[in-house]
Amino acid sequence: MSKVRPIIVLSPKIKNTIRNTILVVPLSTTAPKPICKYHLQVSLPGDILPKGLQRECWVKGDMIYALSLERLSMYHFDRDKISGKRAYYECRFLGQELHDIRKAVMHAVGIHLPEP
């Protein structure tokens, strides 16, 4: 994959540490062929999505990347009408959704998570 695309950050937040590299997994709007255990269809939350971002995506668990934070930029909406600042799109996957994403990535590297 060599274009600008949404990602899911896999690295946990670590307090009191300067970390410039994080692990990410890309999202794609194209369904994989064939669909394997390391692929997962997800639906991005939120009432409104930024231009160019589609709600239904596929986690490509076999395409893990280590990236510098300097290479990332967040999706943004138009400017906020009150403050004039950009409004950014950020969503979090929690609970079973997060478990399923991690499980897909672990299948790609040969590690299997027990069910919660």
matplotlib code that plots the C-alpha trace (Angstrom):
import matplotlib.pyplot as plt

x = [0.0, 1.5, -1.1, -2.6, -5.0, -6.6, -4.9, -5.5, -2.7, -1.8, 0.7, -0.5, 0.0, 3.0, 3.2, 6.4, 8.2, 9.2, 8.3, 8.6, 7.7, 4.3, 2.8, -0.1, -2.3, -3.9, -7.5, -8.8, -12.1, -11.3, -12.3, -9.4, -9.6, -9.6, -10.7, -8.4, -8.4, -6.1, -8.7, -11.6, -14.4, -15.0, -17.4, -15.9, -18.0, -19.3, -22.3, -20.2, -16.9, -14.3, -14.3, -12.6, -13.1, -15.6, -17.5, -17.0, -13.4, -11.2, -8.4, -5.4, -3.9, -1.1, 0.3, 1.7, 3.9, 6.2, 5.9, 7.4, 4.8, 6.2, 4.8, 1.2, -1.5, -5.0, -8.1, -9.9, -13.2, -13.7, -12.7, -14.8, -17.3, -16.8, -13.1, -11.8, -9.6, -9.6, -11.8, -10.0, -11.6, -10.4, -12.2, -11.4, -12.2, -12.9, -14.0, -14.9, -14.0, -10.5, -10.1, -11.1, -8.7, -5.8, -6.9, -6.7, -3.2, -2.1, -3.2, -1.0, 2.1, 1.2, 0.1, -3.3, -5.2, -7.5, -11.2, -12.0]
y = [0.0, 3.3, 5.9, 8.1, 5.9, 5.6, 3.5, 1.9, 2.5, -0.7, 0.7, 1.5, 5.0, 5.0, 7.8, 9.7, 8.3, 10.0, 7.6, 8.5, 5.1, 3.4, 0.2, 0.6, -1.5, 0.1, 0.2, -0.3, 0.1, -2.8, -6.2, -8.7, -11.7, -14.2, -13.2, -14.7, -14.8, -11.7, -9.6, -8.0, -5.7, -2.8, 0.2, 3.5, 5.2, 8.8, 10.6, 12.4, 11.3, 13.6, 13.9, 11.0, 8.6, 5.7, 4.1, 0.4, -0.6, -3.7, -4.1, -5.5, -7.4, -8.8, -5.3, -4.1, -1.1, 0.7, 4.4, 7.6, 9.9, 12.6, 10.8, 10.8, 13.4, 13.2, 13.3, 16.6, 18.2, 21.7, 24.4, 24.8, 27.7, 29.2, 28.9, 28.7, 25.8, 22.4, 19.7, 16.3, 12.9, 10.4, 7.2, 4.5, 0.8, -0.7, -4.0, -6.8, -4.6, -4.0, -7.6, -8.7, -6.2, -7.5, -11.1, -10.4, -8.9, -11.8, -14.3, -12.6, -13.1, -16.6, -15.7, -16.6, -14.8, -16.6, -15.6, -12.9]
z = [0.0, -1.0, -0.7, 2.1, 4.1, 7.5, 10.1, 13.5, 16.0, 17.8, 20.2, 23.7, 25.3, 27.5, 30.0, 30.8, 27.7, 24.5, 21.8, 18.1, 16.6, 16.8, 15.3, 13.0, 10.8, 7.7, 6.7, 3.2, 1.5, -0.9, 0.3, 0.3, -2.0, -0.5, 3.0, 5.6, 9.4, 9.5, 7.6, 9.5, 8.4, 10.7, 10.7, 11.7, 14.4, 14.3, 12.9, 10.3, 8.7, 7.1, 3.3, 1.7, 4.6, 4.2, 7.1, 6.0, 6.0, 6.1, 8.6, 6.7, 9.7, 7.6, 6.8, 10.1, 9.9, 12.4, 11.6, 13.0, 14.5, 12.2, 9.2, 10.5, 10.1, 11.3, 9.2, 9.7, 9.0, 7.8, 10.2, 13.3, 12.7, 16.2, 16.8, 13.2, 14.1, 12.4, 13.9, 13.7, 13.4, 16.0, 17.0, 19.5, 19.2, 22.6, 24.1, 21.6, 18.6, 19.8, 20.7, 17.2, 15.6, 17.8, 17.0, 13.2, 13.6, 15.8, 13.2, 10.6, 12.8, 14.0, 17.6, 18.8, 21.5, 23.9, 23.9, 26.5]

ax = plt.figure().add_subplot(projection="3d")
ax.plot(x, y, z, "-o")
ax.set_aspect("equal")
plt.show()
